[in-house]
Amino acid sequence: MQVINQDEIDNLRRDIQRLGTKNAEGKYVVKFGVLYKDERIQQYFEVFYVNIRTALVDTLKAAKKLNVLDFQDQMLLKGANDNAEIILK
């Protein structure tokens, strides 16, 4: 299991701001598929982890538990959940 550090969550927060748009409440929102397909995110996780998908999803889950962001789906899968919205709190 991956141990999530604060730097990973901070990077994810910056990536959501970089790739997302503000909703009516002024919160940044990005689709999971956009995050997953982003070259910069893939390169970051590729350096540290063998399984990029698992690393990204684990970081998203950790950030959700820390109340940094929110998403509705319990499990995020490439393809099936590409349109799932990730909301930065």
Secondary structure, 3 states (H helix, E strand, C coil): CCCCCHHHHHHHHHHHHHHCEECCCCCEEEEHHHHHHCHHHHHHHHHHCCCHHHHHHHHHHHHHHCCCEECCCCCCCCCCCCCCEEEEC
